[in-house]
Amino acid sequence: MKAIKLIERAKNAAGIRYGLGKDEKGTFSVWVLKASYSGHVKGGIAYAWCYCIKDVDESTARAVFAKKLKGKAR
């Protein structure tokens, strides 16, 4: 599995957290922090980073990251 390093993290108007990542091959990706039910963790909510787009160049990843951060408040 590739090691992904988040180089930038931010939250949009709706409070959803996004991250811009870079892997060891030099490709970029955009990630979102998801919450789901889990009976095995304290409080019942488990958080995991899921990708929106992966294995793209830096300009494409930054464009998608900026678009995701413009999200509307709910």
Order of alpha helices (4+ residues) and beta strands (2+ residues): beta-beta-beta-beta-alpha
